């Protein structure tokens, strides 16, 4: 029992890392945000990628400041959709990879942990995003910001996340 929980928490950490690194690497490599102006904030709930706005760090919950900081590197918002979608898509790719390795190696607990952790994380992101969006009146997370930017892209990304999770869940759980 205890070893199963340890595996679950270790795999959950990898799933969360894949999500955050997706945003971070897309910001650095595609958007062109210098390392000094982007950082991962993991000691917070929800966790997020912060952008430097002058001498302070902007959080996605402070939508106007965050958007202002982002605009410095992508004024036409040409890379906004990939930046917003990168976390969920990287997380999904990570889960498919971890679950595949777990299934092929016969360690079902790894595969199951990846799927459960990811489903829980996606659910948390959706619920927290919707609640904060409703409370604050503006996008505060990946899905609401993606919807604000492009509803069609948000729907496609939602499907690209939901379908692999549903298939893996059906096979493993």
N, C-alpha and C positions, 0 to 999 in steps of 0.2 A: 504494500500500500504506500509506504513512505517513498520507495523508489519510484513508483508511478507518479507521485506528486512532484518529485524532484525533476523527473523527465518533463512533466507538463510545464513547470515553471521555467526550465531551461529552454524548451522549445518556444514557449510564449515570449521569452526575451528575444529570441531570434526573429520571431514574427514581428514584434514591435520594432526591432532594429531595422528590418527590411523596409517597413513602412516609412520610418523617419529618414533612413538613408535614401530612399527613393526621392523624397522631396529635396533633401540636401544636395544630392548629386545632380539632380535636374536643375536646381538653382545655380549651382556652381558651373556645370558644364554646358547647359543649354542656354540658360538666361544670362550667364556671365557674371554672377554676383561674386565678388571677391570673398575669400575665406574670412577676412576680417569683418565682413558685413553680414554674415549669416552664421547662425549657430543652432544646434539642437538643444532644446530645453526638455530634459527628461525627468527632472525632479519636480514636475508639476502635473496636475490633472486638469484638463487634458494636456498631454504632451504636445509640443508643437515645434515648428521651425521659426525662430525669431529673426527678424531683419533689423539691421541698425538704421535708426532714423536720427541722424545727427549724433548726439552723444548718448542717446538712450536706445533701448531695444524695444521694438514694436512686436506685439503679439497679435495673432489673428483676431482675438476678441476685441481689440481696438482697431476696428476695420479701417477707418479713415487714415490713421497713422501707418498701418500696415500697407495699405494700398499706395500711399504716398512713397513709402520706402521702396516698395516693389517697382513703382513707376520709374524710379531713377535708372533702373537697369533694363526695363522693358516698357518704354513709354507708349508704344502702340498696342501693348498687351498681346503681342504675337505669340508669346510662349506661356501665357497664363494658363491655358487649358492643360498643357503637359505638366506644368509645375503643380497645379492643383490635383491632377489625376495621378501623378507619379507615386504618391504614397500607397494608395489603394492597389494600383497595378503592380508595384514592386512587392507589396505584401502578398498579393495573389500569386505572383510568380514564385516567391519564396515558399509559400505554403505548398504549391504544386510540387516544387522541387523536394522539399523536406518530406512530404507525404510519399512521393515517389521513391525516394531513398529508403524510407521506412518500410514501404510495402515490398520493394525488391529484396531488401535485406531480411525480411521476415520479422521486423520489430514493429508490430502493429501499434504499440503504445506511442511510438514516435509519430507515426502517420496520424493516428487519432488525435493526439495532442496538438499537432499542427492545425488540423481542421477545426477542432473545438476552440483553440485559442484565437484563431483568425475570425471565426464566426462571432465569438464574443467581442473581439476588438471592433469588427465592422458594426456590430449591433450597438456597441458603446458609442462609436463615432456618430452613427446615425441619430441615436437618441440624444446625445449631448449636443450635437450640431442643431437638430431641430428645436430642442428646448432653448438653447442659447439664442438661436436665430429668432425664435418667437419672442423671447424675453427682451432681447436687445434691439430687435427690429432691423437687423442687418446680418449678412453672412458672417459666420464665426468659425466655420470649419470647411473641410474639403468639399463635402457634397453641396452645402448651401452656396459656397463661393463658386463652385463649378456650375451650379444651376443658375446663379446670378449672371455668370459670364456667358454660358451657352447651355440652355436646357437640353438640346439634342445631344451634345457631348456628355452631359451628366447622365442622360438615359443610357447612352452607349457604354460609358464607363461602368455604370451600375450593372448592366448585363454582363460585361466582361469580368466583373467581380462576382456576381451572383451565380452565374452558370458553373464555373469551375468549383466553387464552394458547394453548391447543391449536389453536383456529381460526386465529389469526394465524400461529402457527408453521407450520401446514399450508399456508397460503396463501403465505407469504413465504419459507420456508426450503426 
